[in-house]
Amino acid sequence: MTRRKKLENKLDKMCSEKVKELAGWRCEKCGRENCKLDWHHIFKRSKRSTRWDLGNGLCLCFVCHRLGAHSPDWGIIREFDKWLEWHMGSDKIVTLEQKSNQLKKHSLDELESLILEIENG
């Protein structure tokens, strides 16, 4: 495994834990705790500019994640999007969307800095 891939995997794990910790280890949508919690990316994780941005993450239980955020039913997704706008505010979502649309390839030094930032903050 390359050094880049190791750093990216470490960041994925650290961010997942941090998002859950910041949410108090409960689903931000329904409040469920003591269950399988997921790190949901508001803007998909393939967008490198926001992949490890904690503001782009939500802690969701398995049910809210799969049946809300990633439901095959567009009506349910629209309901989730309404909740998300209420939860975060439309200004924050617009700013995050603009950031997510920027092309970004982190250098190895930047990845290491992100790790330190999450560890210390």
Short mmCIF file of the C-alpha atoms (twelve columns), coordinates in Angstrom:
data_MODEL
# 
_entry.id   MODEL 
# 
loop_
_atom_site.group_PDB 
_atom_site.id 
_atom_site.type_symbol 
_atom_site.label_atom_id 
_atom_site.label_alt_id 
_atom_site.label_comp_id 
_atom_site.label_asym_id 
_atom_site.label_seq_id 
_atom_site.Cartn_x 
_atom_site.Cartn_y 
_atom_site.Cartn_z 
_atom_site.pdbx_PDB_model_num 
ATOM 1   C CA . MET A 1   0.000   0.000  0.000  1 
ATOM 2   C CA . THR A 2   1.321   3.448  -0.896 1 
ATOM 3   C CA . ARG A 3   2.051   6.123  1.674  1 
ATOM 4   C CA . ARG A 4   -0.781  8.244  0.201  1 
ATOM 5   C CA . LYS A 5   -3.296  5.411  0.571  1 
ATOM 6   C CA . LYS A 6   -2.197  4.765  4.174  1 
ATOM 7   C CA . LEU A 7   -2.635  8.449  5.039  1 
ATOM 8   C CA . GLU A 8   -6.037  8.590  3.330  1 
ATOM 9   C CA . ASN A 9   -7.222  5.458  5.150  1 
ATOM 10  C CA . LYS A 10  -6.034  6.906  8.459  1 
ATOM 11  C CA . LEU A 11  -7.873  10.162 7.760  1 
ATOM 12  C CA . ASP A 12  -11.055 8.277  6.835  1 
ATOM 13  C CA . LYS A 13  -10.972 6.366  10.121 1 
ATOM 14  C CA . MET A 14  -10.100 9.442  12.198 1 
ATOM 15  C CA . CYS A 15  -12.817 11.592 10.615 1 
ATOM 16  C CA . SER A 16  -15.412 8.868  11.050 1 
ATOM 17  C CA . GLU A 17  -14.627 8.645  14.755 1 
ATOM 18  C CA . LYS A 18  -14.452 12.434 15.180 1 
ATOM 19  C CA . VAL A 19  -17.827 13.057 13.491 1 
ATOM 20  C CA . LYS A 20  -19.420 10.483 15.805 1 
ATOM 21  C CA . GLU A 21  -17.675 11.946 18.848 1 
ATOM 22  C CA . LEU A 22  -18.795 15.499 17.964 1 
ATOM 23  C CA . ALA A 23  -22.395 14.231 17.685 1 
ATOM 24  C CA . GLY A 24  -22.212 12.668 21.145 1 
ATOM 25  C CA . TRP A 25  -22.297 9.147  19.702 1 
ATOM 26  C CA . ARG A 26  -25.930 9.494  18.620 1 
ATOM 27  C CA . CYS A 27  -27.713 9.936  15.309 1 
ATOM 28  C CA . GLU A 28  -28.014 13.611 14.455 1 
ATOM 29  C CA . LYS A 29  -31.338 13.018 12.708 1 
ATOM 30  C CA . CYS A 30  -33.328 10.729 15.016 1 
ATOM 31  C CA . GLY A 31  -31.243 10.806 18.198 1 
ATOM 32  C CA . ARG A 32  -30.772 7.031  18.325 1 
ATOM 33  C CA . GLU A 33  -27.750 5.835  20.292 1 
ATOM 34  C CA . ASN A 34  -26.223 2.452  21.121 1 
ATOM 35  C CA . CYS A 35  -26.548 1.374  17.500 1 
ATOM 36  C CA . LYS A 36  -24.434 1.213  14.340 1 
ATOM 37  C CA . LEU A 37  -23.475 4.775  13.490 1 
ATOM 38  C CA . ASP A 38  -22.239 5.895  10.074 1 
ATOM 39  C CA . TRP A 39  -20.275 8.889  8.875  1 
ATOM 40  C CA . HIS A 40  -22.425 10.452 6.162  1 
ATOM 41  C CA . HIS A 41  -20.760 12.808 3.691  1 
ATOM 42  C CA . ILE A 42  -23.100 15.642 2.740  1 
ATOM 43  C CA . PHE A 43  -21.144 16.057 -0.493 1 
ATOM 44  C CA . LYS A 44  -19.818 12.700 -1.636 1 
ATOM 45  C CA . ARG A 45  -16.474 11.464 -0.419 1 
ATOM 46  C CA . SER A 46  -15.038 11.368 -3.930 1 
ATOM 47  C CA . LYS A 47  -14.913 15.184 -3.744 1 
ATOM 48  C CA . ARG A 48  -11.394 15.529 -2.326 1 
ATOM 49  C CA . SER A 49  -11.786 19.192 -1.353 1 
ATOM 50  C CA . THR A 50  -14.361 18.265 1.327  1 
ATOM 51  C CA . ARG A 51  -13.725 14.555 1.923  1 
ATOM 52  C CA . TRP A 52  -12.025 15.142 5.299  1 
ATOM 53  C CA . ASP A 53  -13.829 18.377 6.163  1 
ATOM 54  C CA . LEU A 54  -15.671 17.631 9.400  1 
ATOM 55  C CA . GLY A 55  -18.300 20.192 8.396  1 
ATOM 56  C CA . ASN A 56  -19.141 17.910 5.476  1 
ATOM 57  C CA . GLY A 57  -19.966 15.043 7.818  1 
ATOM 58  C CA . LEU A 58  -22.963 13.918 9.802  1 
ATOM 59  C CA . CYS A 59  -23.307 11.120 12.295 1 
ATOM 60  C CA . LEU A 60  -26.313 9.045  11.256 1 
ATOM 61  C CA . CYS A 61  -27.643 5.718  12.465 1 
ATOM 62  C CA . PHE A 62  -27.737 2.957  9.886  1 
ATOM 63  C CA . VAL A 63  -31.481 3.450  9.318  1 
ATOM 64  C CA . CYS A 64  -31.324 7.228  8.751  1 
ATOM 65  C CA . HIS A 65  -28.246 6.814  6.580  1 
ATOM 66  C CA . ARG A 66  -29.557 4.065  4.319  1 
ATOM 67  C CA . LEU A 67  -33.270 4.870  4.317  1 
ATOM 68  C CA . GLY A 68  -32.922 8.642  4.380  1 
ATOM 69  C CA . ALA A 69  -29.747 9.956  2.849  1 
ATOM 70  C CA . HIS A 70  -29.252 7.075  0.393  1 
ATOM 71  C CA . SER A 71  -32.797 5.913  -0.225 1 
ATOM 72  C CA . PRO A 72  -33.801 4.847  -3.735 1 
ATOM 73  C CA . ASP A 73  -37.066 6.770  -3.117 1 
ATOM 74  C CA . TRP A 74  -36.675 10.393 -4.265 1 
ATOM 75  C CA . GLY A 75  -39.495 11.482 -1.934 1 
ATOM 76  C CA . ILE A 76  -37.533 10.244 1.070  1 
ATOM 77  C CA . ILE A 77  -34.370 11.944 -0.206 1 
ATOM 78  C CA . ARG A 78  -36.259 15.240 -0.591 1 
ATOM 79  C CA . GLU A 79  -37.459 14.905 3.014  1 
ATOM 80  C CA . PHE A 80  -33.881 14.247 4.125  1 
ATOM 81  C CA . ASP A 81  -32.683 17.291 2.171  1 
ATOM 82  C CA . LYS A 82  -35.334 19.462 3.888  1 
ATOM 83  C CA . TRP A 83  -34.195 18.185 7.272  1 
ATOM 84  C CA . LEU A 84  -30.547 18.803 6.338  1 
ATOM 85  C CA . GLU A 85  -31.291 22.402 5.330  1 
ATOM 86  C CA . TRP A 86  -33.098 22.931 8.650  1 
ATOM 87  C CA . HIS A 87  -30.284 21.220 10.590 1 
ATOM 88  C CA . MET A 88  -27.353 23.048 8.949  1 
ATOM 89  C CA . GLY A 89  -28.832 26.131 7.349  1 
ATOM 90  C CA . SER A 90  -28.892 26.836 3.637  1 
ATOM 91  C CA . ASP A 91  -25.967 29.309 3.746  1 
ATOM 92  C CA . LYS A 92  -23.652 26.692 5.224  1 
ATOM 93  C CA . ILE A 93  -24.761 24.115 2.657  1 
ATOM 94  C CA . VAL A 94  -24.157 26.527 -0.239 1 
ATOM 95  C CA . THR A 95  -20.672 27.392 1.080  1 
ATOM 96  C CA . LEU A 96  -19.863 23.705 1.539  1 
ATOM 97  C CA . GLU A 97  -21.137 22.908 -1.963 1 
ATOM 98  C CA . GLN A 98  -18.906 25.600 -3.467 1 
ATOM 99  C CA . LYS A 99  -15.918 24.174 -1.599 1 
ATOM 100 C CA . SER A 100 -16.793 20.623 -2.688 1 
ATOM 101 C CA . ASN A 101 -16.805 21.679 -6.341 1 
ATOM 102 C CA . GLN A 102 -13.200 22.861 -6.185 1 
ATOM 103 C CA . LEU A 103 -10.686 20.423 -7.607 1 
ATOM 104 C CA . LYS A 104 -8.189  19.334 -4.973 1 
ATOM 105 C CA . LYS A 105 -5.400  16.823 -4.738 1 
ATOM 106 C CA . HIS A 106 -3.790  16.963 -1.324 1 
ATOM 107 C CA . SER A 107 -0.046  16.681 -1.114 1 
ATOM 108 C CA . LEU A 108 1.356   14.136 1.340  1 
ATOM 109 C CA . ASP A 109 2.334   17.018 3.628  1 
ATOM 110 C CA . GLU A 110 -1.234  18.342 3.520  1 
ATOM 111 C CA . LEU A 111 -2.612  14.905 4.411  1 
ATOM 112 C CA . GLU A 112 -0.238  14.692 7.359  1 
ATOM 113 C CA . SER A 113 -1.257  18.205 8.456  1 
ATOM 114 C CA . LEU A 114 -4.924  17.189 8.336  1 
ATOM 115 C CA . ILE A 115 -4.138  14.219 10.569 1 
ATOM 116 C CA . LEU A 116 -2.400  16.499 13.099 1 
ATOM 117 C CA . GLU A 117 -5.268  18.965 12.951 1 
ATOM 118 C CA . ILE A 118 -7.843  16.270 13.756 1 
ATOM 119 C CA . GLU A 119 -5.650  14.762 16.491 1 
ATOM 120 C CA . ASN A 120 -5.218  18.157 18.150 1 
ATOM 121 C CA . GLY A 121 -8.574  19.656 17.601 1 
# 
